[in-house]
Amino acid sequence: MNPAPNLAFVGPMGAGKTTIGKRVAAQLGLRFVDVDQQLERLTGARIPLILECEGEAGFRARESALIAQLCGERGLLIATGGGAVLDSENRRLLHESAFVVHLQIDVEAQLSRLARDRSRPLLASGDRRGKLAALAAEREPLYAQIADLIQPAAGGRPDAAARRLAARIVQHWQRSDHDAAA
């Protein structure tokens, strides 16, 4: 068990970090925070515009600052962006302050779930399958490195999937009322 004051969901785009995360947070009495959505609220700009204006380095710096802030709080379910694990400091903070759940999904399931989604800058052009496979090869070992629990993607209704995942989390997560860094 990893005693921690927060939960964090990591995994690739389309894995259900937001959809399932909102439901699990409600079931477990946690405040849900989607890092990408919170960045958009704080900046007043959509992620593609932030990337266009500041580049990936600027976006990642904003993402890391927000993750550091959130990891200092308690009672959150933090849904990270798929690339948040690229930064070693993000991985360290998430691992130290959260029970980390890796939502796994294979490329074929991602393609199906993201077929009509045109809001993902990394999939805006080119070979979507190839891009998702390359991202998986780079990021899967990083997700696994910090995961306290691995949850393979399941088909079916999000409510049922969230109930199953919440039950697994309760079996493995020991909530901590103190700051994990203390």
Z-matrix of the N, CA and C atoms (Angstrom, degrees):
N
C 1 1.459
C 2 1.517 1 110.25
N 3 1.310 2 114.19 1 145.21
C 4 1.453 3 121.17 2 176.14
C 5 1.521 4 107.31 3 -113.15
N 6 1.349 5 118.38 4 95.75
C 7 1.458 6 118.46 5 178.07
C 8 1.524 7 109.20 6 -63.53
N 9 1.310 8 116.50 7 127.39
C 10 1.463 9 120.35 8 -176.03
C 11 1.521 10 109.21 9 -155.59
N 12 1.333 11 116.74 10 150.80
C 13 1.459 12 120.49 11 -179.84
C 14 1.527 13 114.55 12 -81.20
N 15 1.323 14 117.50 13 -11.68
C 16 1.462 15 121.86 14 -176.38
C 17 1.519 16 110.82 15 -134.15
N 18 1.332 17 114.25 16 164.97
C 19 1.462 18 122.08 17 167.28
C 20 1.514 19 106.54 18 -109.17
N 21 1.321 20 117.20 19 149.10
C 22 1.461 21 121.11 20 172.42
C 23 1.522 22 107.88 21 -136.04
N 24 1.318 23 115.84 22 136.83
C 25 1.461 24 121.76 23 174.83
C 26 1.520 25 107.60 24 -106.08
N 27 1.324 26 115.14 25 127.20
C 28 1.462 27 121.75 26 174.62
C 29 1.518 28 107.60 27 -123.34
N 30 1.307 29 115.38 28 157.52
C 31 1.452 30 121.04 29 178.39
C 32 1.510 31 109.99 30 150.95
N 33 1.311 32 116.31 31 173.82
C 34 1.461 33 120.68 32 -176.81
C 35 1.529 34 112.51 33 -74.05
N 36 1.320 35 115.28 34 166.16
C 37 1.459 36 120.19 35 176.25
C 38 1.522 37 109.60 36 -59.29
N 39 1.313 38 114.84 37 141.06
C 40 1.452 39 120.24 38 179.50
C 41 1.518 40 114.46 39 86.25
N 42 1.341 41 117.93 40 -0.20
C 43 1.464 42 120.91 41 -178.33
C 44 1.526 43 112.49 42 -77.86
N 45 1.335 44 117.11 43 -17.62
C 46 1.459 45 120.36 44 179.33
C 47 1.514 46 114.24 45 105.24
N 48 1.320 47 117.56 46 16.90
C 49 1.468 48 120.25 47 -177.37
C 50 1.528 49 111.66 48 -57.32
N 51 1.321 50 117.54 49 -39.76
C 52 1.459 51 121.05 50 179.59
C 53 1.525 52 111.36 51 -84.26
N 54 1.299 53 117.34 52 -51.13
C 55 1.466 54 121.65 53 -176.76
C 56 1.524 55 111.38 54 -59.63
N 57 1.312 56 117.23 55 -51.31
C 58 1.459 57 121.69 56 -179.74
C 59 1.535 58 109.58 57 -75.63
N 60 1.324 59 115.65 58 -37.83
C 61 1.464 60 120.51 59 -177.80
C 62 1.514 61 113.56 60 -57.30
N 63 1.329 62 117.69 61 -44.06
C 64 1.465 63 120.73 62 179.05
C 65 1.524 64 110.78 63 -59.46
N 66 1.303 65 116.26 64 -42.06
C 67 1.468 66 121.15 65 -177.68
C 68 1.529 67 111.67 66 -70.54
N 69 1.335 68 116.56 67 -42.60
C 70 1.461 69 120.11 68 178.86
C 71 1.530 70 109.76 69 -65.10
N 72 1.318 71 117.13 70 -42.10
C 73 1.468 72 120.35 71 178.84
C 74 1.529 73 110.57 72 -58.22
N 75 1.317 74 116.81 73 -45.10
C 76 1.467 75 120.37 74 179.51
C 77 1.527 76 110.76 75 -62.15
N 78 1.312 77 117.23 76 -42.20
C 79 1.467 78 121.34 77 -178.93
C 80 1.527 79 112.06 78 -66.11
N 81 1.335 80 116.68 79 -33.34
C 82 1.460 81 120.56 80 -176.05
C 83 1.526 82 113.07 81 -99.76
N 84 1.316 83 117.48 82 4.09
C 85 1.464 84 120.82 83 178.08
C 86 1.514 85 113.96 84 69.64
N 87 1.318 86 116.68 85 35.98
C 88 1.458 87 122.49 86 179.49
C 89 1.523 88 110.05 87 -109.29
N 90 1.329 89 116.15 88 155.29
C 91 1.465 90 120.24 89 173.10
C 92 1.525 91 107.54 90 -85.87
N 93 1.330 92 116.48 91 127.51
C 94 1.459 93 121.93 92 -178.32
C 95 1.520 94 110.15 93 -88.23
N 96 1.337 95 116.53 94 131.56
C 97 1.467 96 122.33 95 175.07
C 98 1.522 97 108.53 96 -133.17
N 99 1.322 98 116.39 97 117.09
C 100 1.454 99 122.44 98 172.15
C 101 1.531 100 106.36 99 -91.54
N 102 1.318 101 117.23 100 118.97
C 103 1.465 102 121.14 101 -174.17
C 104 1.528 103 111.34 102 -58.78
N 105 1.334 104 117.87 103 -45.54
C 106 1.469 105 119.45 104 -179.25
C 107 1.529 106 111.35 105 -63.70
N 108 1.321 107 117.52 106 -43.96
C 109 1.471 108 120.61 107 179.54
C 110 1.523 109 110.96 108 -64.60
N 111 1.326 110 116.76 109 -39.14
C 112 1.473 111 120.37 110 179.10
C 113 1.528 112 110.35 111 -66.70
N 114 1.332 113 117.70 112 -39.02
C 115 1.472 114 120.40 113 176.27
C 116 1.522 115 110.56 114 -61.28
N 117 1.326 116 116.43 115 -41.41
C 118 1.469 117 119.76 116 178.59
C 119 1.526 118 111.09 117 -63.83
N 120 1.331 119 116.91 118 -40.45
C 121 1.469 120 119.87 119 177.98
C 122 1.526 121 111.00 120 -64.38
N 123 1.328 122 116.48 121 -44.63
C 124 1.460 123 120.60 122 -176.87
C 125 1.528 124 112.82 123 -67.47
N 126 1.325 125 116.87 124 -36.79
C 127 1.475 126 120.21 125 -177.16
C 128 1.519 127 112.88 126 -91.56
N 129 1.327 128 116.66 127 -21.33
C 130 1.460 129 119.93 128 -174.64
C 131 1.523 130 112.35 129 74.71
N 132 1.323 131 116.07 130 15.98
C 133 1.469 132 120.64 131 -178.14
C 134 1.521 133 109.64 132 -133.01
N 135 1.323 134 116.50 133 148.13
C 136 1.463 135 121.70 134 176.06
C 137 1.533 136 109.02 135 -73.30
N 138 1.321 137 115.90 136 155.25
C 139 1.469 138 121.35 137 -178.66
C 140 1.534 139 112.05 138 -54.68
N 141 1.348 140 119.84 139 -45.02
C 142 1.473 141 118.05 140 179.08
C 143 1.536 142 113.01 141 -58.08
N 144 1.330 143 117.03 142 -35.97
C 145 1.464 144 119.53 143 179.21
C 146 1.528 145 110.80 144 -71.02
N 147 1.329 146 116.96 145 -40.07
C 148 1.469 147 120.01 146 176.74
C 149 1.527 148 109.20 147 -59.23
N 150 1.327 149 116.60 148 -45.28
C 151 1.463 150 120.52 149 179.01
C 152 1.524 151 111.63 150 -62.97
N 153 1.324 152 116.58 151 -40.48
C 154 1.466 153 120.59 152 179.78
C 155 1.523 154 111.49 153 -64.90
N 156 1.332 155 116.39 154 -42.03
C 157 1.471 156 120.56 155 -176.08
C 158 1.527 157 113.52 156 -81.24
N 159 1.327 158 116.65 157 -38.39
C 160 1.464 159 120.42 158 -172.46
C 161 1.515 160 113.72 159 -111.29
N 162 1.325 161 117.22 160 -8.63
C 163 1.453 162 120.65 161 -176.33
C 164 1.519 163 111.03 162 74.60
N 165 1.319 164 115.05 163 173.18
C 166 1.465 165 118.24 164 -178.47
C 167 1.517 166 111.41 165 -64.52
N 168 1.329 167 118.47 166 -36.07
C 169 1.465 168 120.85 167 -179.37
C 170 1.537 169 110.71 168 -62.03
N 171 1.322 170 116.94 169 -42.51
C 172 1.462 171 120.61 170 178.18
C 173 1.517 172 111.99 171 -64.97
N 174 1.326 173 115.70 172 -43.21
C 175 1.462 174 120.36 173 177.63
C 176 1.523 175 110.29 174 -61.70
N 177 1.333 176 117.29 175 -47.21
C 178 1.465 177 120.79 176 -178.14
C 179 1.527 178 111.60 177 -63.68
N 180 1.327 179 117.63 178 -34.87
C 181 1.472 180 120.37 179 177.02
C 182 1.535 181 110.21 180 -64.23
N 183 1.322 182 116.79 181 -43.33
C 184 1.474 183 120.36 182 177.19
C 185 1.526 184 110.51 183 -63.52
N 186 1.322 185 115.91 184 -43.47
C 187 1.460 186 121.61 185 179.83
C 188 1.533 187 110.41 186 -60.16
N 189 1.321 188 117.03 187 -46.27
C 190 1.461 189 121.33 188 -179.12
C 191 1.522 190 112.00 189 -64.22
N 192 1.325 191 117.69 190 -40.78
C 193 1.466 192 120.75 191 178.16
C 194 1.528 193 110.74 192 -62.65
N 195 1.318 194 117.11 193 -41.14
C 196 1.457 195 120.86 194 179.11
C 197 1.529 196 110.86 195 -67.92
N 198 1.310 197 117.85 196 -42.61
C 199 1.472 198 120.86 197 178.29
C 200 1.524 199 109.98 198 -61.00
N 201 1.322 200 117.31 199 -42.11
C 202 1.471 201 120.32 200 178.22
C 203 1.526 202 110.66 201 -60.72
N 204 1.314 203 116.89 202 -42.73
C 205 1.468 204 120.62 203 178.56
C 206 1.525 205 110.71 204 -63.24
N 207 1.319 206 117.29 205 -48.27
C 208 1.460 207 121.49 206 -177.84
C 209 1.525 208 112.12 207 -64.27
N 210 1.320 209 116.68 208 -36.51
C 211 1.461 210 120.20 209 179.98
C 212 1.526 211 111.80 210 -67.27
N 213 1.309 212 117.80 211 -17.37
C 214 1.459 213 121.94 212 176.29
C 215 1.521 214 112.97 213 -84.53
N 216 1.319 215 117.10 214 -5.37
C 217 1.460 216 121.15 215 179.85
C 218 1.518 217 109.98 216 -98.44
N 219 1.347 218 115.69 217 178.97
C 220 1.460 219 121.39 218 179.96
C 221 1.519 220 110.04 219 -132.14
N 222 1.327 221 114.98 220 152.79
C 223 1.455 222 120.16 221 174.65
C 224 1.510 223 114.49 222 77.56
N 225 1.329 224 116.25 223 27.96
C 226 1.460 225 121.04 224 -179.02
C 227 1.520 226 111.35 225 -109.64
N 228 1.318 227 115.52 226 151.46
C 229 1.448 228 121.75 227 160.86
C 230 1.520 229 104.60 228 -111.01
N 231 1.321 230 116.43 229 111.79
C 232 1.462 231 123.76 230 -175.86
C 233 1.517 232 108.90 231 -99.56
N 234 1.327 233 116.55 232 117.24
C 235 1.466 234 121.64 233 174.78
C 236 1.520 235 107.19 234 -97.97
N 237 1.314 236 116.04 235 111.02
C 238 1.460 237 120.15 236 -177.41
C 239 1.523 238 110.89 237 -83.90
N 240 1.305 239 115.30 238 162.62
C 241 1.454 240 120.03 239 168.51
C 242 1.520 241 108.10 240 -73.12
N 243 1.320 242 116.75 241 157.49
C 244 1.460 243 121.11 242 -176.56
C 245 1.509 244 114.26 243 -58.06
N 246 1.338 245 117.56 244 -31.68
C 247 1.458 246 120.96 245 -177.51
C 248 1.514 247 115.31 246 -94.76
N 249 1.328 248 117.86 247 3.72
C 250 1.466 249 120.40 248 -178.38
C 251 1.525 250 111.85 249 -59.12
N 252 1.333 251 116.92 250 -29.76
C 253 1.473 252 120.90 251 -177.67
C 254 1.528 253 113.11 252 -73.71
N 255 1.312 254 117.76 253 -8.34
C 256 1.467 255 119.84 254 179.55
C 257 1.519 256 111.68 255 -64.86
N 258 1.322 257 116.63 256 -27.81
C 259 1.463 258 122.23 257 -178.97
C 260 1.529 259 109.60 258 -89.68
N 261 1.320 260 117.18 259 123.60
C 262 1.470 261 120.55 260 -176.31
C 263 1.523 262 111.85 261 -63.87
N 264 1.313 263 118.09 262 -33.34
C 265 1.467 264 120.88 263 178.01
C 266 1.531 265 110.74 264 -67.20
N 267 1.328 266 117.53 265 -39.48
C 268 1.466 267 120.11 266 174.86
C 269 1.522 268 110.31 267 -60.00
N 270 1.322 269 116.36 268 -44.67
C 271 1.466 270 119.61 269 179.23
C 272 1.522 271 110.78 270 -60.49
N 273 1.314 272 116.36 271 -44.01
C 274 1.469 273 120.06 272 -179.65
C 275 1.526 274 110.53 273 -62.24
N 276 1.316 275 116.94 274 -48.89
C 277 1.467 276 120.71 275 -178.52
C 278 1.518 277 112.17 276 -61.94
N 279 1.320 278 116.50 277 -44.84
C 280 1.464 279 119.71 278 179.25
C 281 1.521 280 110.52 279 -62.23
N 282 1.314 281 116.74 280 -45.16
C 283 1.462 282 120.55 281 -178.78
C 284 1.532 283 111.76 282 -63.32
N 285 1.333 284 116.75 283 -37.75
C 286 1.464 285 120.69 284 -177.13
C 287 1.521 286 113.64 285 -79.96
N 288 1.317 287 118.58 286 -26.92
C 289 1.463 288 119.79 287 -172.76
C 290 1.521 289 113.88 288 -115.44
N 291 1.322 290 117.65 289 2.58
C 292 1.459 291 119.52 290 -176.53
C 293 1.519 292 111.04 291 -146.49
N 294 1.304 293 114.73 292 152.08
C 295 1.457 294 121.69 293 166.56
C 296 1.518 295 103.77 294 -83.41
N 297 1.320 296 117.17 295 114.27
C 298 1.460 297 122.18 296 -170.21
C 299 1.528 298 110.62 297 -95.94
N 300 1.325 299 114.78 298 123.96
C 301 1.456 300 122.02 299 177.10
C 302 1.522 301 108.16 300 -108.32
N 303 1.329 302 114.90 301 122.42
C 304 1.469 303 120.76 302 177.50
C 305 1.521 304 107.80 303 -94.31
N 306 1.317 305 116.39 304 112.31
C 307 1.457 306 121.42 305 175.14
C 308 1.523 307 107.44 306 -87.41
N 309 1.314 308 115.74 307 111.55
C 310 1.464 309 121.34 308 -178.01
C 311 1.524 310 110.44 309 -91.48
N 312 1.312 311 115.09 310 146.77
C 313 1.462 312 121.48 311 173.93
C 314 1.527 313 107.10 312 -154.68
N 315 1.318 314 116.56 313 142.34
C 316 1.465 315 118.54 314 178.70
C 317 1.532 316 109.85 315 -88.46
N 318 1.305 317 115.26 316 166.58
C 319 1.468 318 121.26 317 -174.47
C 320 1.528 319 111.63 318 -60.95
N 321 1.316 320 117.84 319 -40.33
C 322 1.472 321 119.79 320 -179.37
C 323 1.522 322 111.19 321 -62.58
N 324 1.331 323 116.62 322 -42.62
C 325 1.468 324 119.83 323 178.18
C 326 1.531 325 110.46 324 -66.87
N 327 1.323 326 117.20 325 -37.50
C 328 1.468 327 120.28 326 176.16
C 329 1.524 328 110.49 327 -60.24
N 330 1.332 329 115.83 328 -47.74
C 331 1.461 330 119.68 329 -179.77
C 332 1.525 331 111.04 330 -57.14
N 333 1.312 332 116.55 331 -41.27
C 334 1.458 333 120.98 332 179.12
C 335 1.525 334 111.08 333 -65.47
N 336 1.326 335 117.21 334 -48.28
C 337 1.467 336 120.94 335 -177.96
C 338 1.522 337 112.85 336 -67.68
N 339 1.316 338 117.02 337 -31.10
C 340 1.467 339 121.51 338 -175.22
C 341 1.529 340 113.14 339 -101.22
N 342 1.325 341 117.74 340 9.40
C 343 1.466 342 122.12 341 -173.62
C 344 1.526 343 112.89 342 -54.04
N 345 1.316 344 117.77 343 -41.37
C 346 1.471 345 121.00 344 -177.52
C 347 1.530 346 113.11 345 -101.06
N 348 1.305 347 116.88 346 1.10
C 349 1.463 348 121.29 347 -176.67
C 350 1.530 349 109.33 348 -83.80
N 351 1.300 350 116.30 349 115.39
C 352 1.473 351 121.48 350 179.09
C 353 1.526 352 111.66 351 -109.48
N 354 1.341 353 116.98 352 12.66
C 355 1.462 354 120.44 353 -176.42
C 356 1.526 355 113.40 354 -94.21
N 357 1.312 356 118.14 355 -0.87
C 358 1.466 357 121.71 356 -175.54
C 359 1.520 358 110.24 357 -93.20
N 360 1.339 359 117.97 358 108.60
C 361 1.468 360 120.63 359 -177.11
C 362 1.530 361 113.53 360 -56.52
N 363 1.324 362 117.57 361 -36.42
C 364 1.462 363 119.56 362 -177.88
C 365 1.524 364 113.00 363 -69.86
N 366 1.338 365 116.55 364 -15.35
C 367 1.465 366 120.53 365 -179.67
C 368 1.529 367 112.33 366 -112.29
N 369 1.319 368 116.06 367 13.79
C 370 1.467 369 120.30 368 -173.94
C 371 1.522 370 113.43 369 -64.78
N 372 1.304 371 117.15 370 -29.69
C 373 1.463 372 118.43 371 -178.56
C 374 1.522 373 109.84 372 -147.83
N 375 1.325 374 113.57 373 160.38
C 376 1.455 375 119.01 374 174.63
C 377 1.513 376 113.85 375 86.81
N 378 1.299 377 114.92 376 -161.30
C 379 1.451 378 124.98 377 -175.60
C 380 1.529 379 110.04 378 -80.62
N 381 1.325 380 116.79 379 100.22
C 382 1.468 381 121.32 380 -177.41
C 383 1.535 382 111.38 381 -60.33
N 384 1.318 383 117.31 382 -44.62
C 385 1.466 384 121.13 383 -179.37
C 386 1.539 385 109.98 384 -60.86
N 387 1.305 386 116.25 385 -47.46
C 388 1.463 387 120.51 386 -179.98
C 389 1.517 388 112.03 387 -62.60
N 390 1.321 389 116.56 388 -41.64
C 391 1.466 390 120.67 389 179.68
C 392 1.526 391 110.72 390 -64.64
N 393 1.338 392 117.40 391 -45.02
C 394 1.466 393 120.98 392 179.29
C 395 1.530 394 110.90 393 -63.64
N 396 1.324 395 117.19 394 -39.53
C 397 1.471 396 120.67 395 178.58
C 398 1.530 397 110.75 396 -64.65
N 399 1.324 398 116.53 397 -41.32
C 400 1.465 399 120.21 398 178.87
C 401 1.533 400 111.00 399 -65.64
N 402 1.326 401 116.74 400 -42.08
C 403 1.467 402 120.53 401 177.73
C 404 1.528 403 110.47 402 -62.37
N 405 1.321 404 116.65 403 -42.34
C 406 1.465 405 120.80 404 179.41
C 407 1.526 406 110.84 405 -61.79
N 408 1.313 407 117.13 406 -44.35
C 409 1.466 408 120.67 407 -179.41
C 410 1.527 409 111.18 408 -60.52
N 411 1.324 410 116.45 409 -37.82
C 412 1.459 411 121.32 410 -178.82
C 413 1.528 412 112.28 411 -77.04
N 414 1.334 413 117.02 412 -41.00
C 415 1.470 414 121.05 413 -168.08
C 416 1.523 415 115.44 414 -97.14
N 417 1.315 416 118.70 415 -29.43
C 418 1.480 417 120.37 416 -176.36
C 419 1.528 418 112.59 417 -54.23
N 420 1.343 419 119.10 418 -43.97
C 421 1.473 420 118.04 419 178.38
C 422 1.535 421 112.55 420 -62.81
N 423 1.321 422 117.17 421 -30.51
C 424 1.469 423 120.91 422 179.49
C 425 1.528 424 111.00 423 -73.83
N 426 1.330 425 116.44 424 -39.60
C 427 1.473 426 119.04 425 175.03
C 428 1.519 427 109.13 426 -60.46
N 429 1.323 428 116.23 427 -47.87
C 430 1.462 429 121.21 428 -177.38
C 431 1.529 430 111.68 429 -62.56
N 432 1.329 431 116.28 430 -33.53
C 433 1.462 432 121.47 431 -178.23
C 434 1.522 433 112.35 432 -60.04
N 435 1.326 434 118.16 433 -35.66
C 436 1.467 435 120.31 434 -175.35
C 437 1.526 436 113.34 435 -108.28
N 438 1.314 437 117.73 436 -1.34
C 439 1.464 438 120.58 437 -174.82
C 440 1.518 439 112.32 438 -73.36
N 441 1.324 440 115.30 439 132.40
C 442 1.462 441 122.12 440 170.04
C 443 1.520 442 110.26 441 -92.05
N 444 1.321 443 116.20 442 -22.77
C 445 1.459 444 121.97 443 -179.13
C 446 1.522 445 107.63 444 -148.33
N 447 1.313 446 116.76 445 135.06
C 448 1.464 447 121.29 446 177.07
C 449 1.515 448 107.91 447 -110.49
N 450 1.334 449 115.90 448 128.21
C 451 1.460 450 122.10 449 -179.58
C 452 1.529 451 108.96 450 -121.86
N 453 1.332 452 116.70 451 106.85
C 454 1.467 453 118.61 452 175.67
C 455 1.530 454 110.57 453 -64.84
N 456 1.312 455 115.60 454 144.68
C 457 1.463 456 120.60 455 178.26
C 458 1.521 457 108.85 456 -62.42
N 459 1.305 458 114.71 457 140.16
C 460 1.457 459 120.42 458 177.91
C 461 1.514 460 107.99 459 -123.46
N 462 1.305 461 115.22 460 147.67
C 463 1.456 462 118.77 461 175.13
C 464 1.516 463 109.07 462 -75.93
N 465 1.288 464 116.02 463 -176.66
C 466 1.457 465 119.76 464 177.09
C 467 1.513 466 112.45 465 97.33
N 468 1.291 467 113.67 466 -168.70
C 469 1.456 468 121.09 467 -174.85
C 470 1.527 469 111.60 468 -77.76
N 471 1.337 470 117.09 469 139.78
C 472 1.466 471 120.43 470 179.60
C 473 1.533 472 113.42 471 -58.49
N 474 1.336 473 118.36 472 -35.94
C 475 1.463 474 119.94 473 -179.72
C 476 1.521 475 111.32 474 -61.74
N 477 1.326 476 117.12 475 -44.52
C 478 1.463 477 121.21 476 179.78
C 479 1.527 478 110.43 477 -66.95
N 480 1.317 479 116.87 478 -42.06
C 481 1.468 480 120.46 479 178.85
C 482 1.527 481 110.57 480 -62.47
N 483 1.322 482 117.10 481 -40.34
C 484 1.466 483 121.22 482 179.29
C 485 1.526 484 111.05 483 -65.76
N 486 1.323 485 117.49 484 -40.54
C 487 1.473 486 120.17 485 178.31
C 488 1.529 487 110.83 486 -62.35
N 489 1.336 488 116.19 487 -43.81
C 490 1.467 489 120.25 488 179.24
C 491 1.537 490 110.67 489 -63.23
N 492 1.320 491 116.30 490 -44.27
C 493 1.457 492 119.98 491 -178.94
C 494 1.526 493 110.68 492 -67.23
N 495 1.325 494 118.16 493 -43.15
C 496 1.468 495 120.98 494 178.96
C 497 1.523 496 110.28 495 -58.61
N 498 1.326 497 117.47 496 -40.44
C 499 1.463 498 120.98 497 178.65
C 500 1.531 499 110.80 498 -63.16
N 501 1.317 500 117.19 499 -40.61
C 502 1.475 501 120.41 500 177.79
C 503 1.520 502 111.14 501 -66.25
N 504 1.328 503 116.16 502 -41.84
C 505 1.464 504 120.26 503 -179.47
C 506 1.527 505 110.05 504 -61.20
N 507 1.318 506 116.89 505 -45.82
C 508 1.468 507 121.22 506 -179.28
C 509 1.530 508 110.75 507 -58.34
N 510 1.321 509 116.97 508 -34.86
C 511 1.468 510 120.73 509 179.13
C 512 1.526 511 112.63 510 -69.37
N 513 1.339 512 117.44 511 -26.80
C 514 1.465 513 120.99 512 -171.44
C 515 1.524 514 115.50 513 -113.13
N 516 1.313 515 117.55 514 -23.63
C 517 1.470 516 120.98 515 -173.84
C 518 1.511 517 110.62 516 -94.92
N 519 1.304 518 115.86 517 126.81
C 520 1.453 519 121.46 518 172.69
C 521 1.520 520 106.38 519 -102.70
N 522 1.324 521 115.73 520 109.38
C 523 1.470 522 119.21 521 179.70
C 524 1.512 523 110.47 522 -64.88
N 525 1.295 524 114.79 523 140.39
C 526 1.457 525 122.14 524 178.54
C 527 1.518 526 108.27 525 -115.99
N 528 1.323 527 116.18 526 131.39
C 529 1.461 528 119.87 527 178.97
C 530 1.514 529 112.48 528 -89.38
N 531 1.322 530 116.58 529 -4.92
C 532 1.461 531 119.18 530 179.28
C 533 1.514 532 110.23 531 -109.11
N 534 1.310 533 114.97 532 165.23
C 535 1.459 534 121.41 533 178.44
C 536 1.532 535 107.89 534 -66.17
N 537 1.334 536 116.54 535 126.01
C 538 1.468 537 121.02 536 -177.39
C 539 1.525 538 111.89 537 -62.24
N 540 1.324 539 118.12 538 -25.17
C 541 1.453 540 120.67 539 -178.48
C 542 1.533 541 111.81 540 -80.97
N 543 1.330 542 116.60 541 -12.72
C 544 1.479 543 120.13 542 -177.09
C 545 1.507 544 111.64 543 -72.50
